[in-house]
Amino acid sequence: MVNPFFFSTSFVSICSKEVLRRNLEIDFVVNRHDERLYIQSAYALPDKEKVDQEQASLLNVNDGFRKLIIVGDRYRSGYNEEGILMMSLSDFLLGKE
């Protein structure tokens, strides 16, 4: 299966740490043609407070594009109630969803 998040670097502009209103920031914004992907990264999500912190900036964006949180440790991939895909770094690199 082709990784749906893989973008050839020749067609991508990446805006690292794009600052949004209310001082919330998104770690990476990937743009390709008419597609956009917002990515938050976290070493670990040990509790609900940390999950809420990571998804707060993504929830502040209301444009309907895909949103993803990549977690450095083992994490079961899946969509949460807000429609944000959460997955481990290894699953992301292997193209799993």
TISE-710052 format. One record per residue (C-alpha): residue number from 1; residue in one letter; x, y, z. Coordinates in Angstrom, 2 decimals. Layout:
+------+------+---------+---------+---------+
! resi ! resn !       x !       y !       z !
+------+------+---------+---------+---------+
!  NUM !    a !       X !       Y !       Z !
...
+------+------+---------+---------+---------+
//
This chain:
+------+------+---------+---------+---------+
! resi ! resn !       x !       y !       z !
+------+------+---------+---------+---------+
!    1 !    m !    0.00 !    0.00 !    0.00 !
!    2 !    v !    1.23 !    3.48 !   -0.81 !
!    3 !    n !    1.60 !    5.75 !    2.20 !
!    4 !    p !   -1.24 !    8.32 !    1.88 !
!    5 !    f !    0.91 !   10.80 !    3.78 !
!    6 !    f !    4.01 !   10.46 !    1.62 !
!    7 !    f !    4.64 !   13.52 !   -0.49 !
!    8 !    s !    7.55 !   13.75 !   -2.89 !
!    9 !    t !    9.77 !   16.59 !   -1.68 !
!   10 !    s !    9.95 !   18.00 !   -5.20 !
!   11 !    f !    6.22 !   18.82 !   -5.01 !
!   12 !    v !    5.94 !   19.86 !   -1.38 !
!   13 !    s !    6.40 !   23.05 !    0.53 !
!   14 !    i !    6.74 !   22.52 !    4.26 !
!   15 !    c !    6.09 !   25.33 !    6.71 !
!   16 !    s !    7.59 !   24.18 !    9.99 !
!   17 !    k !    6.09 !   25.61 !   13.17 !
!   18 !    e !    3.37 !   27.65 !   11.43 !
!   19 !    v !    2.05 !   29.99 !   14.10 !
!   20 !    l !   -1.72 !   30.34 !   14.30 !
!   21 !    r !   -3.97 !   32.72 !   16.20 !
!   22 !    r !   -3.95 !   32.55 !   20.00 !
!   23 !    n !   -0.30 !   31.42 !   19.99 !
!   24 !    l !   -1.20 !   27.86 !   19.02 !
!   25 !    e !    1.25 !   26.33 !   16.61 !
!   26 !    i !    1.25 !   23.38 !   14.28 !
!   27 !    d !    4.52 !   21.49 !   13.96 !
!   28 !    f !    4.32 !   20.86 !   10.21 !
!   29 !    v !    2.02 !   21.94 !    7.40 !
!   30 !    v !    2.48 !   20.00 !    4.18 !
!   31 !    n !    1.10 !   21.54 !    0.99 !
!   32 !    r !    0.91 !   19.80 !   -2.38 !
!   33 !    h !   -1.21 !   21.25 !   -5.15 !
!   34 !    d !   -4.70 !   21.45 !   -3.66 !
!   35 !    e !   -3.94 !   19.13 !   -0.72 !
!   36 !    r !   -2.84 !   20.08 !    2.78 !
!   37 !    l !   -1.87 !   17.97 !    5.79 !
!   38 !    y !   -1.41 !   19.31 !    9.32 !
!   39 !    i !    1.00 !   17.30 !   11.49 !
!   40 !    q !    1.62 !   17.49 !   15.23 !
!   41 !    s !    4.43 !   15.44 !   16.73 !
!   42 !    a !    4.84 !   14.25 !   20.30 !
!   43 !    y !    7.38 !   12.05 !   22.03 !
!   44 !    a !    4.63 !   10.46 !   24.13 !
!   45 !    l !    0.98 !   10.94 !   25.04 !
!   46 !    p !    0.91 !    9.67 !   28.63 !
!   47 !    d !   -2.41 !   11.24 !   29.63 !
!   48 !    k !   -5.51 !   13.06 !   28.37 !
!   49 !    e !   -4.00 !   16.46 !   29.23 !
!   50 !    k !   -1.09 !   15.88 !   26.83 !
!   51 !    v !   -3.46 !   14.62 !   24.11 !
!   52 !    d !   -5.61 !   17.73 !   24.54 !
!   53 !    q !   -2.52 !   19.94 !   24.34 !
!   54 !    e !   -1.35 !   18.34 !   21.09 !
!   55 !    q !   -4.72 !   18.45 !   19.37 !
!   56 !    a !   -5.70 !   21.98 !   20.51 !
!   57 !    s !   -3.95 !   23.71 !   17.62 !
!   58 !    l !   -5.32 !   21.20 !   15.10 !
!   59 !    l !   -8.86 !   21.77 !   16.36 !
!   60 !    n !   -8.34 !   25.51 !   15.87 !
!   61 !    v !   -8.00 !   24.97 !   12.09 !
!   62 !    n !  -11.40 !   24.77 !   10.42 !
!   63 !    d !  -10.57 !   24.10 !    6.78 !
!   64 !    g !  -11.45 !   20.40 !    6.44 !
!   65 !    f !   -7.97 !   19.16 !    5.50 !
!   66 !    r !   -6.45 !   16.08 !    7.14 !
!   67 !    k !   -4.92 !   16.33 !   10.59 !
!   68 !    l !   -2.40 !   13.91 !   12.07 !
!   69 !    i !   -0.62 !   13.44 !   15.40 !
!   70 !    i !    2.54 !   11.31 !   15.21 !
!   71 !    v !    3.66 !    9.78 !   18.51 !
!   72 !    g !    7.27 !    8.69 !   19.07 !
!   73 !    d !    6.45 !    5.73 !   21.29 !
!   74 !    r !    4.13 !    2.79 !   20.58 !
!   75 !    y !    0.64 !    3.97 !   19.90 !
!   76 !    r !   -2.37 !    2.24 !   18.41 !
!   77 !    s !   -3.28 !    4.00 !   15.17 !
!   78 !    g !   -6.76 !    5.29 !   14.64 !
!   79 !    y !   -9.01 !    8.30 !   14.36 !
!   80 !    n !  -10.21 !   10.01 !   17.53 !
!   81 !    e !  -13.63 !   11.60 !   18.13 !
!   82 !    e !  -12.51 !   14.84 !   16.46 !
!   83 !    g !  -11.44 !   13.10 !   13.25 !
!   84 !    i !   -7.71 !   13.44 !   13.92 !
!   85 !    l !   -5.59 !   10.45 !   12.92 !
!   86 !    m !   -3.21 !    9.45 !   15.70 !
!   87 !    m !   -0.40 !    7.00 !   14.97 !
!   88 !    s !    3.06 !    5.91 !   16.04 !
!   89 !    l !    6.13 !    7.13 !   14.23 !
!   90 !    s !    6.93 !    3.60 !   13.08 !
!   91 !    d !    3.45 !    3.14 !   11.56 !
!   92 !    f !    3.77 !    6.50 !    9.84 !
!   93 !    l !    7.15 !    5.62 !    8.33 !
!   94 !    l !    5.86 !    2.19 !    7.24 !
!   95 !    g !    2.82 !    3.74 !    5.57 !
!   96 !    k !    0.26 !    2.07 !    7.81 !
!   97 !    e !   -3.01 !    3.73 !    8.67 !
+------+------+---------+---------+---------+
//
